[in-house]
Amino acid sequence: MDPRLERYRRMQAWRAKPASEPSIAPYLAGFVKEQSKLAKALGGVAEAFEALIPPDVVAECTLVGLKAGVLTVETRSAGARYALDRILRAGGEALLRERALAGGTKLTRVRLVSSHND
């Protein structure tokens, strides 16, 4: 075989882009890891939240995370945010704090955020 042709084929192999992996497995693994980390961080706070807050309000809320004792709750509607705010101010936050502490999680306050457009 001609050495020039062989050299060309070697260069072609070096310069060829590797085939990309179309699988979503790495992304799913990262998602599962993130969700298990979130579940571990929330601990018994999620259960206490669902036990204290009425089901119709809980359906409109998502527990985003717990960091440095601050529980972040995202609401889907202004009505749900108002209802949750009233419940928390009427003693729900103190009860939630007590139940979280009984479960071994320190909770200092609840922060409400909105995912809707005001």
Residue, then its C-alpha position, 0 to 999 in steps of 0.5 A: m500500500d502506498p505510504r501516503l495513503e496509509r498516512y492519510r488514513r491514520m490522520q483521518a482516524w486521529r481527526a475523526k470526532p468520537a461518536s456521541e452518546p445519545s443516552i440520557a442515562p448520565y442525566l438521569a443518574g445526576f437527577v436521581k442523586e440530586q433528588s435523593k440528596l434533597a429528600k435526605a436534607l428535608g428529612g421529616v420536614a416534608e412529612a410534618f409539612e404535609a401533616l400540618i398544612p391542608p391538602d388543597v394548599v399542599a397540592e399547590c406547594t413544592l418544598v424546594g430545599l432546606k439550607a441553614g435551617v431555612l425551608t424554602v417553599e414554592t407556591r404555584s398560585a397567589g391564593a396558595r401563597y396567601a393561605l400558606d402564609r396565614i397558616l404559618r403566621a397563625g402558629g403553623e411555623a412554630l408547630l412545623r419547627e417543633r416537629a422538625l426538631a423532633g425528627g432531628t432537623k433544625l428549622t429556623r424559618v420558612r421562606l415562601v417563593s412564587s413560581h407564578n407571575d404576580 
